Amino acid sequence: MKMIKVLIVDDSAIMRSILSEILGSDPGIEIIGTAPDVQVARRKIKALNPDVITLDVELPGMDGISFLQKIMQLRPTPVVMISGHTQENSEVALKALEMGAIDVIGKSAINVDLSISGKSDEIREKVKSAANANVAGIRSGQLSADKKPTGQISSSNLTSDKLIFVGASAGGVEAMRQVIGRLPPDCPPLLYTQHMPKEFTGPFAKRLNDGSALQVHEAEDQMQINQGHIYLAPGNAHLSISQRKGSFYCRLDRGDPVNGHRPSVDVLFRSAAQLLGKKAIGVILTGMGKDGAAGLLEMSQAGSFTLGQDKATSLIYGMPRVAMEMGAVSMQASLRRIPEEIMNACRKIDGRSSAKGSEFAEPSKK
């Protein structure tokens, strides 16, 4: 098994020591160096060629976000950001994820009580996931080629009885920003689960809202679901859907993690399959692991139209790959094509796609 070479960049000696201990305890990870600032980090990146860099948001001399931009421009490498849980740091971490960082670790998850908190496993998994990122796509610019949406899709001939369900993990922050940037303001309701620390989901909803024609909310329990609105699962709570007197509502619960996650994409997709069947549209985007694949299969079996992001445009082709292999995906499409396929599936003609077999989308090989 190939060792994952990790460089830790943090101005705190204590944090460098804790991260070295956590990551170094995994037999598949080798800590090849640490750096207290950008100058040392730059030299060590050139000399040691790490597979993954953990990067503190706040660094002396040059902030982490500026250094991340330099890394992505000059030497694209998977980066996991280390962020404090303040509002300001959350905003910076989200910007980093939009710029190409693979994932973020909140400093609130790193403490001296790791054996009790269980967060050490999560930290190791995030770094190992980053090592599987689509570095070729990062280097070629393919994953960021659509930074500016190409315009809203027409809302003509939309049906009013569809609901859209989306799940994502690593890479989903930028992917979802691109997807909803093209959806029209009268788009059917959309419910969205993203694997993300609880400190970040509120600021993330606000960032999505600022860049979308739709209204984006961090979901609340019993919030009514309306056309033209997006509902993001809050960190640390599962999001599902309920029905009452002909209307649909968000349902939140803090039950056990599913597939190691809370919120879990499977929980969201399964509620769609059970309540809506063919009136639901399921979309699984970039992310590590298998969360959402089984739920998407249930949606497909219930008659829902299901989409999976393709390998070439996924930062991490994990969740979409598992869903594809299970036969849960009606169609696989590039990130650029996904918004159009969502809207095609929402049209009253019920023609599931006008681009099946095109260079952008391919049917599932069931």
Beta strands, then each sheet from edge to edge (+ up, - down):
strand 1: 4-9
strand 2: 29-35
strand 3: 52-56
strand 4: 79-83
strand 5: 103-106
strand 6: 163-168
strand 7: 190-194
strand 8: 215-218
strand 9: 229-232
strand 10: 238-244
strand 11: 247-253
strand 12: 280-284
strand 13: 305-309
strand 14: 331-333
strand 15: 361-363
sheet 1: 2+ 1+ 3+ 4+ 5+
sheet 2: 8+ 9+ 7+ 6+ 12+ 13+ 14+ 15-
sheet 3: 10+ 11-
end
